Amino acid sequence: MSRAGPTRFTGRTALLTAAASGIGEATAHRLAAEGASVLVTDVDAEGARRVAEEIGAQGGRARHRALDVTSVDAWTEAVEAVTSWTGHLDVLHLNAGQNFPGAAHELDDAAWHDQLRLCLDSVFYGVRAAVPLLSTARGAVVITSSVHAVIGFKGFPAYAAAKGGINALVRQLAVEYAGQIRFNAVLPGAVATALWAETPPEYKAQTIARTPVGRLGAPEDIAAAVAFLASEDASFVTGQNLLVDGGRSISSQE
Ligand SMILES: NC(=O)c1ccc[n+]([C@@H]2O[C@H](COP(=O)([O-])OP(=O)(O)OC[C@H]3O[C@@H](n4cnc5c(N)ncnc54)[C@H](O)[C@@H]3O)[C@@H](O)[C@H]2O)c1
């Protein structure tokens, strides 16, 4: 991406999770292109390294780090890494998630708990670890939720519960840390990432038909929304759940 555009994040440091692919990767590129120093993290350390190296090759400033968001200790170390790199944290993008499908009567305890741990517990761990640095910087947190938090899709009760928990949590945190840290969530609709690679073509076609803008989202569509919410352009926006779904959530199911 060209570095000629606006530089809303010059002098800012951003930590992103699950940034080795998809929405997180696109957001890392977007924030770096707008001037941020970006700590690219993922449980996939090699993937995180690749993204950081690509940003560096394009003239941006990035480091990478292995971070399993479900590990409390790894969160402590990641925040320490930011402190010793730039000394401040301005943007935290909590993006990790994947589906553990299965109707409620079929889902075992392990799948339910794994889903909540990956999508919701991890948000609590990340926020708890980063609040001291973020509040010093008057920072912003953006959490990736999902359209599943606001409409029911058969077969995803644990995912819906975890993402719905994020939506409630951003309101709570926005009030709790008002005047120090802004908290918002993006709720993507169907976005063409690895999560969709193995989706049957007929289901993909049906999803597009039910999406008013007539296409799947691109990771860059979500990155643009994350960048807005993380930037000073959104300084009057906190505690919000922004649907970025091509209108999927406001169209009929016909
Ligand atoms: N793609 C969609 O249609 C869609 C729609 C709504 C919401 N989302 C949400 O967007 C977020 C990103 O999804 P994506 O589609 O870009 O996914 P993706 O599959 O492209 O990337 C997911 C990344 O998460 C990483 N990851 C998995 N477990 C992790 C862990 N424990 N700690 C750290 N990283 C871990 C993976 O290594 C991978 O790099 C997720 O929270 C997902 O629920 C995606």
The ligand as an SDF file (V2000), in Angstrom:
LIG
                    3D

 44 48  0  0  0  0  0  0  0  0999 V2000
  -14.2460  -14.0450    7.7270 N   0  0  0  0  0  0  0  0  0  0  0  0
  -15.4920  -13.8120    8.1120 C   0  0  0  0  0  0  0  0  0  0  0  0
  -16.4690  -14.0310    7.3560 O   0  0  0  0  0  0  0  0  0  0  0  0
  -15.7560  -13.2530    9.4830 C   0  0  0  0  0  0  0  0  0  0  0  0
  -17.0470  -12.7720    9.7550 C   0  0  0  0  0  0  0  0  0  0  0  0
  -17.3140  -12.2570   11.0180 C   0  0  0  0  0  0  0  0  0  0  0  0
  -16.3220  -12.2060   11.9860 C   0  0  0  0  0  0  0  0  0  0  0  0
  -15.0790  -12.6960   11.6930 N   0  0  0  0  0  0  0  0  0  0  0  0
  -14.0920  -12.6240   12.7560 C   0  0  0  0  0  0  0  0  0  0  0  0
  -12.9550  -11.9520   12.2690 O   0  0  0  0  0  0  0  0  0  0  0  0
  -11.8080  -12.3880   12.9990 C   0  0  0  0  0  0  0  0  0  0  0  0
  -10.6990  -12.7500   12.0310 C   0  0  0  0  0  0  0  0  0  0  0  0
  -11.1910  -13.7380   11.1680 O   0  0  0  0  0  0  0  0  0  0  0  0
  -10.5590  -14.0130    9.7230 P   0  0  0  0  0  0  0  0  0  0  0  0
  -11.7080  -14.3790    8.8580 O   0  0  0  0  0  0  0  0  0  0  0  0
   -9.6550  -12.9170    9.3180 O   0  0  0  0  0  0  0  0  0  0  0  0
   -9.7720  -15.3550   10.0570 O   0  0  0  0  0  0  0  0  0  0  0  0
   -8.4840  -16.0670    9.4040 P   0  0  0  0  0  0  0  0  0  0  0  0
   -8.7940  -17.5200    9.4830 O   0  0  0  0  0  0  0  0  0  0  0  0
   -8.0820  -15.4670    8.1100 O   0  0  0  0  0  0  0  0  0  0  0  0
   -7.3650  -15.7320   10.4800 O   0  0  0  0  0  0  0  0  0  0  0  0
   -7.4990  -16.1800   11.7780 C   0  0  0  0  0  0  0  0  0  0  0  0
   -6.1400  -16.0170   12.4530 C   0  0  0  0  0  0  0  0  0  0  0  0
   -6.3310  -16.3200   13.8360 O   0  0  0  0  0  0  0  0  0  0  0  0
   -5.1640  -16.9510   14.2850 C   0  0  0  0  0  0  0  0  0  0  0  0
   -5.4350  -17.6210   15.5440 N   0  0  0  0  0  0  0  0  0  0  0  0
   -6.1630  -18.7430   15.7550 C   0  0  0  0  0  0  0  0  0  0  0  0
   -6.1460  -19.0640   17.0560 N   0  0  0  0  0  0  0  0  0  0  0  0
   -5.4030  -18.1210   17.7000 C   0  0  0  0  0  0  0  0  0  0  0  0
   -5.0030  -17.9150   19.0440 C   0  0  0  0  0  0  0  0  0  0  0  0
   -5.3800  -18.7460   20.0150 N   0  0  0  0  0  0  0  0  0  0  0  0
   -4.2300  -16.8350   19.3250 N   0  0  0  0  0  0  0  0  0  0  0  0
   -3.8360  -15.9870   18.3590 C   0  0  0  0  0  0  0  0  0  0  0  0
   -4.1780  -16.1340   17.0530 N   0  0  0  0  0  0  0  0  0  0  0  0
   -4.9490  -17.1990   16.7350 C   0  0  0  0  0  0  0  0  0  0  0  0
   -4.8110  -17.8950   13.1450 C   0  0  0  0  0  0  0  0  0  0  0  0
   -3.4700  -18.3430   13.2240 O   0  0  0  0  0  0  0  0  0  0  0  0
   -5.0810  -16.9990   11.9320 C   0  0  0  0  0  0  0  0  0  0  0  0
   -3.9170  -16.2750   11.5330 O   0  0  0  0  0  0  0  0  0  0  0  0
  -12.2790  -13.5210   13.8980 C   0  0  0  0  0  0  0  0  0  0  0  0
  -12.5250  -13.0220   15.1920 O   0  0  0  0  0  0  0  0  0  0  0  0
  -13.5720  -13.9550   13.2460 C   0  0  0  0  0  0  0  0  0  0  0  0
  -14.4490  -14.5710   14.1790 O   0  0  0  0  0  0  0  0  0  0  0  0
  -14.7830  -13.2010   10.4730 C   0  0  0  0  0  0  0  0  0  0  0  0
  1  2  1  0
  2  3  2  0
  2  4  1  0
  4  5  1  0
  4 44  2  0
  5  6  2  0
  6  7  1  0
  7  8  2  0
  8  9  1  0
  8 44  1  0
  9 10  1  0
  9 42  1  0
 10 11  1  0
 11 12  1  0
 11 40  1  0
 12 13  1  0
 13 14  1  0
 14 15  2  0
 14 16  1  0
 14 17  1  0
 17 18  1  0
 18 19  2  0
 18 20  1  0
 18 21  1  0
 21 22  1  0
 22 23  1  0
 23 24  1  0
 23 38  1  0
 24 25  1  0
 25 26  1  0
 25 36  1  0
 26 27  1  0
 26 35  1  0
 27 28  2  0
 28 29  1  0
 29 30  1  0
 29 35  2  0
 30 31  1  0
 30 32  2  0
 32 33  1  0
 33 34  2  0
 34 35  1  0
 36 37  1  0
 36 38  1  0
 38 39  1  0
 40 41  1  0
 40 42  1  0
 42 43  1  0
M  CHG  2   8   1  16  -1
M  END
$$$$
